[in-house]
């Protein structure tokens, strides 16, 4: 999210917060609609900016009618959510982790339905479309962003 915020000339800190907290309630409330609804309640009780709360709610399909993906922030959160998880799974399978990863290697894994089966390939493709970016470019952006924080992600330097 921070990478794309910088790319689009948006508020890097705000977008970083959105990316960081958008699933904070998942472990306690993994089932829809409690996942995101409970998190939104907690955030609102703490006075969090409604733009952040709305972005968190918009990334879940069960809220998209009330919280449409109609802003660049909301579109971007949706676009990177599944893809980050998928790229993480690909990285765990590679000895060099994120180093040298390419969009083509990620797309090759996307064709393997049994690999990271819970990740929606359709959402990954739809996310790139929402941003108006071709899929290879979108994947490359996310790989680049993750490489920039590979140590924080637990992948070393």
Backbone bond lengths (Angstrom), bond angles and torsions (degrees), N, CA, C in turn:
res aa  C-N    CA-C-N  psi(-1)  N-CA   C-N-CA  omega(-1)  CA-C   N-CA-C  phi
1 X - - - 1.450 - - 1.532 110.10 -
2 X 1.324 116.86 -41.79 1.457 120.13 179.03 1.538 110.46 -63.21
3 X 1.308 116.42 -40.57 1.464 121.18 178.83 1.530 110.36 -60.00
4 X 1.327 115.83 -50.28 1.456 119.29 -178.74 1.527 111.21 -67.01
5 X 1.331 118.37 -35.36 1.460 120.27 177.23 1.529 109.37 -58.84
6 X 1.313 116.76 -46.77 1.469 120.18 178.22 1.529 110.50 -63.10
7 X 1.324 116.34 -42.19 1.465 121.17 -179.98 1.535 111.48 -59.94
8 X 1.337 115.78 -41.14 1.461 120.63 -177.38 1.534 113.20 -90.92
9 X 1.328 117.81 -0.96 1.458 120.82 -178.98 1.519 113.30 73.26
10 X 1.325 116.57 32.95 1.466 122.00 -178.85 1.530 110.47 -104.48
11 X 1.317 116.19 -179.15 1.461 123.46 -177.79 1.530 110.10 -73.41
12 X 1.316 115.94 103.26 1.467 122.39 -174.95 1.527 111.09 -61.10
13 X 1.314 117.69 -41.18 1.467 120.52 -177.96 1.532 111.06 -67.42
14 X 1.319 117.04 -46.11 1.470 120.40 -179.99 1.529 110.19 -62.13
15 X 1.304 116.82 -46.62 1.455 120.11 -179.00 1.526 110.52 -64.31
16 X 1.324 116.92 -36.36 1.457 121.05 177.18 1.515 111.47 -63.03
17 X 1.334 116.35 -41.51 1.467 120.54 177.33 1.528 110.33 -62.25
18 X 1.323 116.65 -45.15 1.474 120.58 179.37 1.529 110.26 -57.66
19 X 1.320 116.40 -47.30 1.458 119.61 179.36 1.519 112.39 -62.96
20 X 1.309 116.19 -38.52 1.453 121.04 -178.06 1.522 113.09 -69.21
21 X 1.322 117.16 -41.35 1.467 118.94 -171.95 1.525 115.14 -100.43
22 X 1.317 119.17 -4.83 1.468 119.50 -169.66 1.524 114.10 -59.54
23 X 1.309 118.83 -24.97 1.473 121.85 178.91 1.532 112.69 -117.69
24 X 1.331 116.73 20.75 1.464 118.20 -174.00 1.519 113.38 -60.81
25 X 1.323 118.44 -23.52 1.465 121.55 -177.98 1.532 113.70 -91.73
26 X 1.318 117.53 -1.35 1.473 121.36 -171.53 1.534 113.49 -62.26
27 X 1.314 118.04 -43.21 1.466 118.87 -177.00 1.524 112.15 -65.22
28 X 1.312 117.50 -35.45 1.462 120.68 179.72 1.525 111.90 -81.46
29 X 1.330 116.88 -37.66 1.467 122.38 -178.70 1.529 109.60 -130.25
30 X 1.328 118.78 76.85 1.469 120.66 -175.54 1.530 114.67 -76.38
31 X 1.311 117.61 -16.91 1.465 120.06 -175.85 1.520 111.88 -91.29
32 X 1.339 116.39 138.24 1.460 119.59 174.42 1.538 109.77 -68.92
33 X 1.274 119.74 150.09 1.451 127.68 -5.70 1.532 113.48 -89.30
34 X 1.352 116.63 2.57 1.472 118.27 -178.92 1.526 110.60 -55.98
35 X 1.355 115.32 -41.81 1.459 118.05 173.66 1.528 107.19 -63.86
36 X 1.235 117.09 125.11 1.464 130.47 -175.30 1.527 111.93 89.48
37 X 1.332 119.38 -43.27 1.458 120.28 179.69 1.522 110.42 -66.10
38 X 1.314 116.87 -46.07 1.465 120.06 178.59 1.520 110.92 -66.68
39 X 1.312 116.44 -40.35 1.458 119.98 177.02 1.515 111.40 -61.38
40 X 1.331 116.78 -42.83 1.463 121.30 178.78 1.521 110.40 -61.56
41 X 1.322 116.99 -41.36 1.464 120.81 178.30 1.525 110.69 -59.77
42 X 1.326 115.77 -46.91 1.468 120.79 -179.74 1.529 110.65 -62.18
43 X 1.309 116.45 -45.35 1.461 119.68 -179.46 1.527 111.48 -62.93
44 X 1.326 116.16 -43.20 1.468 119.52 179.45 1.528 111.47 -63.91
45 X 1.337 116.81 -39.41 1.472 120.10 176.82 1.528 111.31 -59.59
46 X 1.310 116.37 -27.29 1.464 121.49 -178.86 1.525 112.96 -96.26
47 X 1.331 115.67 5.84 1.456 119.94 174.98 1.519 115.49 76.24
48 X 1.320 117.19 23.81 1.463 120.44 179.87 1.529 109.47 -69.33
49 X 1.300 115.76 141.40 1.466 124.68 178.88 1.527 110.33 -48.80
50 X 1.312 116.04 131.41 1.469 121.29 -178.17 1.524 112.41 -62.60
51 X 1.324 118.29 -26.64 1.464 119.74 176.25 1.532 110.31 -62.29
52 X 1.312 117.26 -38.75 1.469 122.08 178.24 1.523 110.22 -70.01
53 X 1.322 116.66 -44.96 1.474 120.79 179.52 1.528 110.03 -62.25
54 X 1.319 116.90 -45.69 1.465 120.71 -179.97 1.518 112.49 -62.62
55 X 1.328 116.76 -37.68 1.465 119.93 177.70 1.524 109.98 -64.09
56 X 1.336 115.91 -43.81 1.460 119.39 178.60 1.537 110.60 -59.64
57 X 1.314 116.53 -45.13 1.460 120.65 -179.91 1.526 111.78 -65.77
58 X 1.312 117.57 -35.09 1.466 121.03 -175.24 1.523 113.65 -70.23
59 X 1.316 117.86 -20.06 1.465 118.02 -177.20 1.525 112.14 -75.54
60 X 1.326 117.34 -12.17 1.461 121.72 179.75 1.525 109.60 -98.80
61 X 1.314 116.13 131.45 1.466 120.36 -177.98 1.523 112.99 -58.12
62 X 1.334 117.66 -31.25 1.462 120.29 -176.34 1.532 112.61 -73.24
63 X 1.317 118.60 -6.50 1.466 121.71 177.59 1.531 112.52 -115.37
64 X 1.315 117.43 0.45 1.464 119.79 -169.54 1.534 113.22 -64.78
65 X 1.323 118.78 -25.24 1.469 119.29 177.09 1.526 110.94 -69.52
66 X 1.330 116.46 -42.34 1.460 120.93 -179.70 1.535 112.36 -82.16
67 X 1.339 115.56 -31.98 1.461 121.95 -179.24 1.526 108.83 -126.10
68 X 1.338 116.16 75.18 1.471 119.58 -176.04 1.525 111.75 -66.60
69 X 1.296 114.31 156.82 1.470 121.20 177.29 1.526 108.08 -83.68
70 X 1.326 114.56 70.19 1.458 121.27 -172.04 1.522 113.88 -111.31
71 X 1.310 117.40 4.03 1.460 120.15 175.39 1.523 107.85 -122.84
72 X 1.302 115.74 160.49 1.458 119.72 179.30 1.524 111.15 -61.67
73 X 1.318 117.40 -37.69 1.465 121.30 177.05 1.524 110.98 -60.34
74 X 1.306 117.44 -49.27 1.468 121.67 -179.08 1.526 111.80 -65.43
75 X 1.311 116.40 -42.85 1.462 120.03 178.21 1.524 110.82 -61.29
76 X 1.320 115.99 -42.82 1.461 120.33 -176.98 1.522 111.17 -67.59
77 X 1.318 117.79 -42.78 1.469 119.78 177.85 1.520 110.38 -58.21
78 X 1.321 116.59 -46.36 1.464 119.65 177.88 1.529 110.46 -61.00
79 X 1.324 115.99 -42.30 1.466 120.92 -175.37 1.521 112.93 -65.86
80 X 1.312 117.99 -34.49 1.465 119.28 -175.98 1.522 113.34 -94.37
81 X 1.309 118.22 -17.97 1.468 121.40 -172.86 1.531 112.83 -56.58
82 X 1.297 117.82 -63.84 1.468 121.05 -178.59 1.524 111.42 -67.54
83 X 1.329 116.55 -37.19 1.462 120.31 -176.64 1.527 111.38 -64.86
84 X 1.314 118.01 -40.27 1.474 119.79 177.69 1.526 111.17 -60.30
85 X 1.310 116.12 -43.32 1.466 119.75 177.74 1.511 111.91 -63.17
86 X 1.317 116.02 -40.80 1.456 119.77 -179.33 1.523 111.28 -67.26
87 X 1.322 116.65 -44.34 1.466 120.40 178.75 1.526 110.26 -62.94
88 X 1.314 117.39 -36.98 1.466 120.52 175.99 1.523 110.30 -60.52
89 X 1.330 116.82 -44.82 1.469 120.59 178.88 1.529 110.95 -62.16
90 X 1.320 117.17 -41.89 1.465 120.79 177.74 1.529 109.78 -62.40
91 X 1.320 116.58 -43.35 1.471 120.68 -178.98 1.531 111.48 -60.72
92 X 1.309 117.41 -39.00 1.469 120.27 179.47 1.520 112.07 -64.00
93 X 1.313 117.60 -23.43 1.463 121.54 -178.32 1.532 112.53 -88.28
94 X 1.315 117.23 -8.89 1.462 121.09 -175.22 1.528 110.19 -107.30
95 X 1.330 118.23 133.93 1.471 119.94 177.40 1.525 112.40 -57.90
96 X 1.338 116.91 -35.05 1.464 120.66 -178.45 1.525 112.11 -91.04
97 X 1.329 116.98 6.04 1.468 123.84 178.02 1.533 111.62 54.51
98 X 1.329 118.16 -119.38 1.462 120.92 -177.74 1.529 113.37 -82.36
99 X 1.314 116.89 -19.82 1.462 121.56 -177.47 1.525 110.33 -62.08
100 X 1.316 115.94 125.83 1.454 120.94 177.35 1.517 115.14 75.93
101 X 1.322 118.02 3.09 1.465 120.64 179.19 1.527 109.16 -65.58
102 X 1.326 115.94 141.67 1.459 121.52 179.53 1.529 110.46 -125.39
103 X 1.311 114.79 162.30 1.462 119.83 176.60 1.524 110.68 -59.34
104 X 1.321 117.22 -38.16 1.468 119.47 -178.03 1.526 111.21 -64.82
105 X 1.334 117.88 -36.15 1.470 119.08 178.74 1.531 110.88 -69.59
106 X 1.329 116.98 -34.88 1.465 120.66 177.00 1.529 109.88 -68.20
107 X 1.333 117.05 -44.89 1.464 120.24 179.77 1.526 111.59 -63.68
108 X 1.311 116.91 -34.36 1.465 120.42 177.23 1.531 109.83 -62.16
109 X 1.328 116.37 -43.44 1.467 120.34 178.07 1.531 111.29 -67.41
110 X 1.341 117.09 -32.39 1.464 120.48 178.60 1.525 111.54 -60.80
111 X 1.326 116.86 -28.76 1.466 121.13 -179.82 1.520 112.11 -74.03
112 X 1.323 117.36 -18.45 1.465 122.26 179.47 1.524 108.76 -87.26
113 X 1.321 116.14 97.52 1.460 121.12 -173.27 1.526 113.38 -60.16
114 X 1.315 118.07 -30.13 1.463 120.98 -178.96 1.533 111.99 -76.74
115 X 1.323 117.16 -20.81 1.468 120.55 -179.47 1.523 109.23 -78.52
116 X 1.341 116.33 125.38 1.471 121.65 -179.20 1.524 109.56 45.39
117 X 1.331 114.57 52.96 1.461 121.60 -171.95 1.526 114.17 -58.95
118 X 1.319 117.73 -25.78 1.462 120.37 -178.65 1.531 112.95 -75.87
119 X 1.315 117.24 -12.25 1.461 120.81 -179.02 1.529 109.56 -84.27
120 X 1.308 115.63 127.07 1.460 120.99 -178.57 1.525 111.06 -78.12
121 X 1.319 115.71 109.48 1.460 120.26 175.18 1.524 110.29 -64.52
122 X 1.326 115.94 -34.66 1.460 120.38 179.60 1.529 110.74 -61.97
123 X 1.342 116.86 -39.96 1.459 119.83 178.63 1.523 111.47 -67.37
124 X 1.322 117.18 -35.30 1.463 120.37 177.86 1.531 109.77 -62.49
125 X 1.316 116.34 -47.68 1.468 121.37 179.51 1.532 110.43 -64.89
126 X 1.326 116.11 -44.50 1.465 120.73 -179.89 1.529 111.06 -62.35
127 X 1.330 117.01 -36.57 1.457 120.84 178.97 1.516 111.90 -61.79
128 X 1.322 116.33 -45.44 1.464 119.85 177.75 1.527 110.16 -61.35
129 X 1.328 116.29 -41.70 1.466 120.61 178.75 1.524 111.47 -62.64
130 X 1.347 117.11 -41.84 1.462 120.69 178.20 1.528 111.92 -58.90
131 X 1.330 115.50 -36.89 1.462 120.02 179.73 1.524 112.65 -81.73
132 X 1.330 116.97 -10.14 1.457 120.55 -177.80 1.514 112.33 70.06
133 X 1.331 115.67 31.12 1.463 122.25 -178.51 1.527 107.64 -120.75
134 X 1.335 116.86 139.07 1.464 117.35 177.91 1.526 109.25 -66.62
135 X 1.317 115.97 154.00 1.458 121.96 -171.65 1.524 112.62 -59.12
136 X 1.321 118.33 -42.76 1.469 120.30 179.69 1.529 111.40 -60.54
137 X 1.314 116.51 -43.18 1.460 120.37 179.58 1.523 110.93 -65.10
138 X 1.320 116.47 -42.25 1.468 121.08 178.99 1.528 110.54 -61.80
139 X 1.307 116.56 -48.27 1.469 119.96 178.96 1.523 110.12 -59.85
140 X 1.318 117.34 -42.48 1.460 121.26 179.33 1.528 111.11 -61.75
141 X 1.330 117.14 -42.22 1.466 120.21 176.66 1.534 110.78 -57.55
142 X 1.312 116.11 -46.73 1.464 119.65 -176.03 1.528 110.87 -69.42
143 X 1.322 117.45 -40.33 1.473 119.81 175.31 1.524 109.67 -58.89
144 X 1.314 116.85 -47.87 1.471 121.64 -179.60 1.528 110.81 -58.61
145 X 1.310 116.09 -44.50 1.464 120.39 179.17 1.519 110.94 -61.44
146 X 1.314 116.51 -44.35 1.463 120.55 -178.59 1.524 111.25 -69.87
147 X 1.312 117.42 -35.50 1.469 120.19 176.38 1.527 110.48 -61.61
148 X 1.316 116.71 -34.41 1.454 121.56 -179.97 1.518 113.95 -67.65
149 X 1.318 116.59 -19.15 1.470 121.10 178.19 1.533 110.64 -125.90
150 X 1.330 115.94 28.57 1.469 119.82 -175.12 1.524 112.66 -58.61
151 X 1.319 117.61 -37.58 1.466 120.29 178.65 1.532 110.23 -62.56
152 X 1.333 116.27 -46.49 1.465 120.94 179.27 1.525 112.03 -62.60
153 X 1.318 116.32 -29.57 1.459 121.35 178.94 1.527 112.83 -81.15
154 X 1.311 116.15 -6.34 1.454 120.52 179.36 1.513 114.48 90.64
155 X 1.331 117.15 16.41 1.454 121.62 -179.37 1.530 113.04 -103.26
156 X 1.310 117.60 14.59 1.467 120.10 -179.31 1.510 111.18 80.30
157 X 1.322 116.25 -154.96 1.465 120.76 -177.13 1.496 109.71 -73.56
